Amino acid sequence: MSQTPLRQGSVAPAFTLETLAGSPASLSDYSGHPVLINFWASWCKPCSGEMPAIVAAYQAHKETGFEVLAINLTDQERMKDVRKFAAEFRLPFPVLLDGKGRVRKLYAMVGVPTSVFIGSDGVVRLVNPGPITSETLERGLAEILPAR
């Protein structure tokens, strides 16, 4: 069964996952906020490469209501590796655990990393399969952040 790829202009599919901290987090919790969903895995070298830029973007824009949800491919991981990655990069935003791969399938993710930029209206503005460049990160943020 193949998923229809997530498209720009479509409403972001709703989901609820447990966080690394042990509490549930739903996309709907962030309704009204611009959100970057980043699918990652600890064994993925490009994920490690792009995470500092994502953390920096979050730090720079969180006062605008910008949120990042780091969704880990937990069905392909060991929890100690997830915790080590989160600690190593001092992730300041929620790490969500996709333990059954359901959200990954819901978002028709092809590979990691994948970043999905969602406007405060819940509409997908940009999908970036593969490692994110600073240019793409800026373009995605420009699509979802409030105009200054």
C-alpha positions in Angstrom: 0.0 0.0 0.0 1.7 3.2 -1.1 1.0 6.5 0.6 0.2 9.6 -1.4 3.2 11.9 -0.9 2.5 14.8 1.4 2.0 17.9 -0.8 2.5 21.5 -0.3 -0.9 23.1 0.3 -2.4 20.0 2.0 -3.4 19.9 5.7 -0.7 18.3 7.8 -2.0 14.9 9.1 -2.8 14.8 12.8 -0.9 12.6 15.1 -0.1 11.9 18.8 3.2 10.4 19.9 4.9 9.9 23.2 7.9 12.2 23.9 11.3 11.2 25.1 10.2 12.8 28.4 7.3 10.4 28.6 4.4 12.7 27.9 2.0 12.6 24.9 2.4 15.3 22.3 -0.1 15.9 19.5 0.4 18.1 16.4 -2.9 19.8 17.5 -1.1 21.0 20.7 0.8 23.3 18.4 -2.3 24.6 16.5 -1.8 28.3 15.7 2.0 28.0 15.6 4.4 27.6 12.7 5.9 24.2 13.1 8.9 22.4 11.6 8.6 18.6 11.8 12.0 16.9 11.4 12.1 13.1 11.0 15.5 11.8 12.1 17.4 8.8 13.4 20.6 8.6 15.5 22.4 6.4 12.9 21.7 8.9 10.1 24.8 11.0 9.5 23.0 13.8 7.5 20.5 14.0 10.5 23.5 14.8 12.8 24.8 17.2 10.2 21.6 19.3 10.0 20.5 19.3 13.6 22.7 22.2 14.8 21.1 24.4 12.1 17.6 23.3 13.2 18.5 24.0 16.8 19.9 27.4 15.9 16.8 28.3 13.8 14.6 27.3 16.8 16.6 29.4 19.2 16.4 32.4 16.8 12.7 32.2 16.1 11.0 30.6 19.2 9.8 34.0 20.4 7.6 34.2 17.3 5.8 31.0 18.4 7.9 28.8 16.1 8.0 25.2 17.2 10.1 22.2 16.2 9.0 18.6 16.6 11.8 16.2 16.2 10.3 12.8 15.3 12.6 9.9 15.8 12.3 6.7 13.8 12.1 4.8 17.1 11.1 1.5 15.4 14.6 1.5 13.9 16.5 2.6 17.0 17.7 1.7 20.4 16.4 4.1 23.1 19.9 4.7 24.5 21.0 6.0 21.1 17.9 8.3 20.9 18.8 9.7 24.4 22.5 10.1 23.5 21.6 12.0 20.3 19.1 14.3 22.1 21.7 15.0 24.8 24.6 15.4 22.4 22.7 18.1 20.4 21.0 19.5 23.6 17.7 19.4 21.8 15.6 22.3 23.2 12.4 21.1 21.6 10.3 17.9 22.0 11.7 14.6 20.7 8.7 12.5 19.6 9.0 8.7 19.4 7.5 7.1 16.4 7.7 3.6 17.9 5.5 1.9 15.3 6.5 4.0 12.3 2.9 5.2 12.0 3.6 8.9 11.7 6.4 8.2 9.2 3.9 6.3 7.0 1.2 9.0 7.6 3.7 11.6 6.2 4.8 9.2 3.4 8.4 9.8 4.4 10.8 8.4 1.9 14.1 8.7 3.8 15.7 10.5 6.7 16.2 13.2 7.3 12.9 14.8 6.1 11.7 18.2 7.2 8.1 19.4 6.9 7.3 23.1 7.3 3.7 23.7 8.5 2.1 27.1 8.7 0.2 28.3 11.8 -3.0 27.3 9.8 -1.9 23.7 9.8 -1.2 23.7 6.1 2.0 22.1 4.7 4.2 24.9 3.1 7.3 23.0 2.2 8.5 19.3 2.4 12.3 18.8 2.2 13.3 15.1 1.7 16.9 14.6 2.5 19.4 16.8 4.4 18.3 20.4 4.7 20.6 23.2 3.5 20.7 26.6 5.2 19.0 28.0 2.1 16.1 25.5 2.3 15.8 26.1 6.0 15.6 29.8 5.4 13.1 29.4 2.6 10.9 27.1 4.8 11.0 29.5 7.7 10.1 32.4 5.4 7.0 30.4 4.3 5.8 29.8 7.9 7.1 32.5 10.2 5.1 35.7 10.7 6.3 38.5 8.4 8.4 41.0 10.3 
